[in-house]
């Protein structure tokens, strides 16, 4: 019984202390101040596990369709380059101010189901928007198809495919 009372007292103390900390606004909330290591670790685990859970049963269509890849290139050039870069771009003003730093999609291949879910639903408090609000699933799959090719593209190949890609005209009004 004494152990339970001690545990409840300690828990109450931590809860009150945490509430005071939150209420006073002492936390450095600016994007130019990194999280504590513990906070970063918890957020990374939460993001990875949540996305994995939600994306695991998404059926992935055939992503080798050249028309999809071409359309995805146009979508990517219009909406993603500022944060996720391109073979022709090593950084951007917008990207430098983001925390956490978005992945450089020219260097990593993202699992298609995971990419679809993230593009469609976004990630809270990360600057990753939910493009499913303004784009249909077919358009998002085109973006995913392009992302599968992006890490292997040279700057010249990227510039060539973007030059002939259809514009981002799928925005729902």
N, C-alpha and C positions, 0 to 999 in steps of 0.2 A: 504494500500500500504506500509506504514511504517513497519507493521508487517511482510509482505512478504520479504522486503529488510533485515530486522533484521534476519529473519530465514535463508535466503540465505547467509548472511554474516557469521552467526554462523556455518552453514553447511560447507562453504568454509574453515573457520578457522579450524574446526575439521578435515576436509579432508587433509588440508596441514599439520597439526600437526601429524596426523596419518601416512601420507606419509613419513614425516621426521623420525618418530619413526621406521617405517619399513625399510627405506633406510639405516639408520645408523646401523641397526643390533643390536639394544639395547635389543630386546626381548630375554629372557632366553629360548633358544630353546632346551636345553639339556633335555633328558628323565629323568634325575634325579632332575629336577626342575618342580614342579607341575604348571599347568595353574592357572591363576587367577580364582577366583570363578565364575565370570561372564563368562569367556571364557569356563570353564568346563560346566557350565549350558547350554550355547548356543550349544556347541558341543554335549552334551548328548541329548538335545531336537532334534537337527538336525538329529543325528544318529537314534534315536528311531522313529521319524516321517518318515524319508526316508525309513528305513527298513520296517516299518509297511505298508507304501504305496506300496512298490514294492513286498512285500510278501503276501499281503492280498488275492489275487486271485489265488494263487498257489494251484492246486488240489493235495491233499495229498493221496498217495496210502496207502494200508493196510501195516502197519509197524510191524506187529506181525510175519512176516515170519522168522523162526529161521535161515535160511541160510543168509538172509540179516543181521540179528543181528550179526551173527558170522563173516561175512565178514566185517561189520562195526567195530567190535572190533579190527580186524587186522589193518584196516585203521587208527582207532583212536590211537592205540598203536604206529603205525609208524609215524604219523604226528601231533598228537594233544597233547599228554601227557606232553610235555615240557612246554607248555603254559597253558593248561587247566586242568592239573593234572589227577590223577587216585586215586582210593581208596587205592592203595599201595604207593602213592607218595603225600607228603604234600606240597612240593615246588620244585623248580629247579633253577639252576643258571640263566638260560635264563629268566624264569618268573620274577625273582626278579629285573631284569633290564628293564622290560617293563613298559611303561606309555602311556596310562592308563593300569592298571593291568587287564589282561583278566579274564573273569568270570571263577570261579571254577565249571566246569561242573559236578563234582561229587556231588554238593550240590544244583544245580538248574536244573529244567526241562525246556528246551526251546521249545516254540511252534514249531511244525514240519515245517510248511511253512517258518517261520522266520529262523529256523536253516538251511533249505535247501538253502534259498536265501543267507544267510551270508556265508555259506561254499562255495557255487558256485561263488559268486561275490567278497567276501572279504569286508573289510572296509578300506578305505583310511586312511593313517597315523595312523594306530592302530597296526600294525604288523600282522593283520589278512589277510593272503593271499587269493587270488581267486583260490580255488582248481578246479574250473570249467575249467581252462585253461589246466590242466593236467589230470583231471578225468571226466568221463562221468556222466550223470545224474543218471544212475542206481547205480553207485558206491556211489554217494553222498547220494542217498536215503538210501543206506545201512548204511552209517555213521549216518544219522538222526535216523534210526531205532534203532541203538545201543545207541544213546544219550538218547532215551526215557527210556531205561533200566538202564543206568549208575548210576543215583543218588541212586538207590536202591541196588546196588551191594556191597557186602562186599569185603574186600581185597582178601579173598580166592576165591570168585566167579569171581572177575575180573581177577585174575591171571590164573584161570582155563580156562576161555573163551579165553583169549589172547593166551594161550599156544596152543590151537587147532585151532585158527583162521588162515585163509589163509594169506599169506604175501601180502604186498602192491605191487602187480605186475601190476597194472592197469595204470601205468603212460604212457601217450601218448608220443611217441618218435618223 
